[in-house]
Structure formats: C-alpha cells, structure tokens
Amino acid sequence: MRRTEARDRLLRLIELRNPGEPLPSERSLSESLGVSRPTLRAALEDLARDGLITREHGRGTFTSSRKIHQALEPTADGDFQVPPAEGTPWQSKLISFELELAGARLGQRMEISPGDQLVSVVRLRLVDGAPMCIERIRIPAAFVPGITGRDFEIGSLYGLMRSRYGVAAREAVQTTEPTVTDAQEAELLTVPLHSPALLFERVTRNADRAVIEYTRSIYRGDRYRITTRLTFPN
C-alpha cells in the first residue's frame, strides 16, 4: 500500500474519533490497515504536520484537540471580547500586574505622552483548562484608577471599564500575522519552542477617539481558527 492510501485510511479512522482521543498503536494500525510500519509512520508524520493528529513521546498518537473558533464580526452589545469556545467560557490567569511609564515607543503607539503612566498586565487565557493565549495589555492609568490585578481575572475587561469607569470601547483595529513562540511563550502555552502561533495586535478607542487599550496577544496556532464573514454587493 502506498503512503497516500495509508493516509486516506487514517483520515477515515480519525473522522470516527472525538478530538483528543488516542489512536491505536502503530503495530495495531499496521495490522488492521494492512500497511508496512515505515509507510504507516510516514503517513502519520504527514497528518501530524497538517495538525490533524499529535504525537507524544511515551504516550502515543492522538487526534488533535478541537479548534477554538473566533468569528470576526461585531457582537450585539459592541463588546470586543473574544467569543467563548463552543459554550465554554474563557478563563484568565494573571501572570504580572504593574504600573509603568509609557516611554517613547508606547507613547507614540497609544498617542499619549512618554511620561504618562500605564497599567501593564500579562495574563494567560485558558479554555477547558488548557492555555490558549498570552495577552499583554496596556491601558492608560488615568482611565482606570484603582484597578487591580484581580480585575483582569474575572469577567469582561471591556464590561468592567464601561460599568466602573464609564470608559466604553467604540472601535478597534486588530491585525493578525503568523509567528512562532519564543522560550517564555512556549513555556506558558505548554507547546514546543518555535511552535506556530498567531500574533494579534489591537488598538481600541473610545467615542472621543482616545486610545483606551493596546493589547498584543500570542495565540496557539494549533488550536485557534478564525472565520471572517464577507458580504458581497448584488
């Protein structure tokens, strides 16, 4: 049996399993599919490169965990929070919380004085208990007096800013580009060094067009999927 045929048979086997479910051993698969071990191993490596399976040394081969889906379209209340993953709420774990001066580069990006103070936060976002994203959030401290690190672990940040401080997000520009994880990011996301990732940068403004937030996020490339809704003229 050729490698492509072995791959097709493995695909049919994967489709019958739930995300994260283990596959039979290579020996069992070789016997049940009627394929040589080298050919089977090559087909499994192809599927692993395509993100359809994961191979863990000493544990075995598993179907890939479900993708976390984000639709790039506005929500009913104008909140920019990333939507939940198939009904499972996102959770946040605080990594660091501090006040810092904007400095020249961030001051320019956020259109404030380099001497203005920022609330600087790093938090880990989790779905189903698994780390999904590292968010580095900066907010001008003048907008959120008295905010604490705990505030970044519960509920919606935009909802909190709106209800407690009267600071409402009106519009945001978000860019996305491919990248790979560095050593610190890989450790926090529990993925190998230089794993595929998505880099999001977002600048959020209020009704007066003042920048109220600048966020730089690293999302796991193996677990995240984006859908964009397009409308075409008649």
C-alpha positions in Angstrom: 0.0 0.0 0.0 1.3 3.5 -0.9 1.7 6.3 1.6 -1.2 8.3 0.1 -3.6 5.3 0.5 -2.4 4.8 4.1 -3.0 8.5 4.8 -6.6 8.3 3.4 -7.4 5.3 5.5 -6.0 7.0 8.6 -8.1 10.1 7.8 -11.3 8.0 7.8 -10.3 6.5 11.1 -9.7 10.0 12.6 -13.1 11.2 11.5 -14.7 8.5 13.6 -13.0 9.7 16.8 -13.5 12.6 19.1 -10.9 15.4 19.5 -8.0 14.4 21.7 -8.9 10.7 21.5 -6.0 8.2 21.3 -5.3 6.2 18.1 -4.3 2.5 18.3 -0.6 1.7 18.5 1.5 1.7 15.3 1.6 -2.1 15.5 -2.2 -2.4 15.6 -2.7 0.2 12.9 -0.2 -1.6 10.7 -2.0 -4.9 11.0 -5.6 -3.5 10.7 -4.8 -1.3 7.7 -2.5 -3.9 6.0 0.4 -1.4 5.6 4.1 -1.6 6.5 5.3 0.1 9.6 7.6 2.5 7.6 4.8 3.5 5.3 2.4 3.9 8.2 4.9 6.1 10.1 5.4 8.3 7.1 1.6 8.8 6.7 1.3 9.6 10.4 4.0 12.2 10.1 2.1 13.8 7.2 -1.0 14.0 9.3 0.9 15.5 12.3 2.4 18.2 10.1 -1.1 19.0 8.9 -2.3 19.4 12.5 -4.8 16.5 12.3 -3.0 14.4 15.0 -0.5 15.0 17.8 2.3 12.5 18.6 3.5 12.5 22.2 6.7 10.6 23.0 6.0 7.8 25.5 2.2 8.3 25.4 1.1 7.6 21.8 -0.8 9.3 19.0 -4.0 11.4 19.5 -6.5 13.1 17.3 -5.9 16.9 17.5 -7.8 18.8 20.2 -10.7 20.8 18.9 -10.0 24.2 17.3 -11.1 27.3 19.2 -13.2 29.4 16.9 -13.4 33.2 16.6 -15.8 34.9 14.3 -14.6 38.3 13.2 -17.9 40.2 13.3 -19.3 42.6 15.9 -21.3 41.4 18.9 -24.7 42.7 19.7 -23.6 45.0 22.5 -20.4 46.2 20.8 -18.1 44.3 23.2 -14.8 43.3 21.7 -14.3 40.3 24.0 -13.3 37.1 22.1 -16.4 34.8 22.0 -16.4 31.7 24.1 -15.3 28.4 22.6 -18.4 26.4 21.8 -20.1 27.5 25.0 -17.1 27.0 27.3 -16.1 30.3 28.9 -12.6 31.6 28.7 -10.7 31.9 31.9 -7.9 34.2 32.8 -4.8 33.6 35.0 -2.8 36.7 36.0 0.9 36.5 35.2 2.0 40.0 36.1 0.5 43.4 37.0 2.4 46.6 37.3 2.4 50.4 36.6 4.9 51.7 34.1 5.7 54.8 32.2 4.6 54.7 28.5 8.1 55.7 27.2 8.7 56.9 23.6 7.6 53.9 21.6 4.4 53.0 23.5 3.6 56.7 23.9 3.7 57.1 20.2 1.6 53.9 19.6 -1.0 55.0 22.2 -0.9 58.7 21.3 0.0 59.8 24.8 3.0 61.4 26.5 6.0 59.2 27.2 5.7 60.3 30.8 2.1 59.1 31.2 1.6 56.1 33.4 0.2 52.8 32.0 -1.4 49.8 33.7 0.6 46.9 32.3 -0.8 43.4 32.6 0.2 39.9 31.3 -2.4 37.3 31.6 -2.9 33.7 30.3 -6.2 32.8 28.7 -7.4 29.3 29.1 -10.2 27.2 27.5 -11.1 23.8 29.1 -8.2 24.4 31.5 -5.7 24.5 28.6 -3.6 27.6 27.9 -4.7 29.1 24.7 -3.3 32.7 24.6 -0.9 35.1 26.3 -2.3 38.7 26.4 -0.1 41.7 27.1 -2.5 44.5 27.9 -1.7 48.2 28.4 -4.2 50.8 29.5 -3.6 54.5 30.3 -3.8 54.5 34.1 -5.8 57.7 34.1 -8.8 55.8 32.6 -8.8 53.1 35.3 -7.8 54.5 38.8 -7.7 51.8 41.4 -7.9 48.8 39.1 -6.3 45.7 40.4 -4.7 42.5 39.1 -7.8 40.6 40.2 -10.0 42.6 37.9 -8.2 41.1 34.9 -9.0 37.5 36.0 -12.8 37.9 36.3 -15.5 38.8 33.7 -15.1 41.0 30.7 -12.4 43.7 30.8 -14.4 45.9 28.4 -17.5 45.4 30.5 -15.6 46.4 33.7 -14.2 49.5 32.1 -17.7 50.5 30.9 -19.6 49.8 34.1 -17.0 51.0 36.7 -15.1 53.8 34.9 -17.6 54.9 32.2 -14.9 54.1 29.5 -16.7 52.5 26.6 -14.9 50.9 23.7 -16.2 52.3 20.4 -13.9 50.9 17.8 -10.8 48.8 17.4 -8.2 48.0 14.8 -6.8 44.5 15.1 -4.0 43.0 12.9 -3.1 39.4 12.7 0.1 37.8 11.5 1.9 34.4 11.8 4.8 33.9 14.2 6.4 31.3 16.3 6.7 31.1 20.1 9.8 32.2 22.0 11.1 30.3 25.0 8.9 32.1 27.6 5.7 31.9 25.4 6.3 28.2 24.7 6.6 27.5 28.4 3.4 29.4 29.3 1.4 27.8 26.4 2.9 24.4 27.1 4.0 23.9 23.5 7.4 23.2 22.0 9.8 26.1 21.3 9.2 27.8 18.0 5.7 26.3 17.7 3.4 28.0 15.1 1.4 30.9 16.6 -0.8 33.9 15.7 0.2 37.4 16.8 -2.7 39.7 17.4 -2.2 43.4 18.0 -5.2 45.6 18.8 -5.6 49.3 19.4 -9.0 50.2 21.0 -10.5 53.7 21.1 -13.4 55.4 22.9 -16.0 57.7 21.3 -13.5 60.6 21.6 -11.0 58.5 19.6 -8.7 58.4 22.6 -6.7 55.1 22.8 -8.0 53.2 25.8 -6.1 49.9 25.3 -3.3 48.4 23.4 -3.0 44.7 23.5 -0.5 42.3 22.0 -1.6 38.6 22.1 0.0 35.3 21.1 -2.4 32.5 20.3 -1.6 28.9 19.8 -1.5 28.1 16.1 -2.5 24.5 16.6 -5.8 25.3 18.5 -7.1 28.6 17.0 -9.2 29.2 13.9 -10.6 32.4 12.6 -13.7 32.9 10.4 -14.4 36.1 8.6 -17.9 36.9 7.4 -17.9 38.6 4.0 -20.8 40.4 2.3 -20.8 40.9 -1.5 -22.8 43.6 -3.3 -25.6 42.4 -5.7 
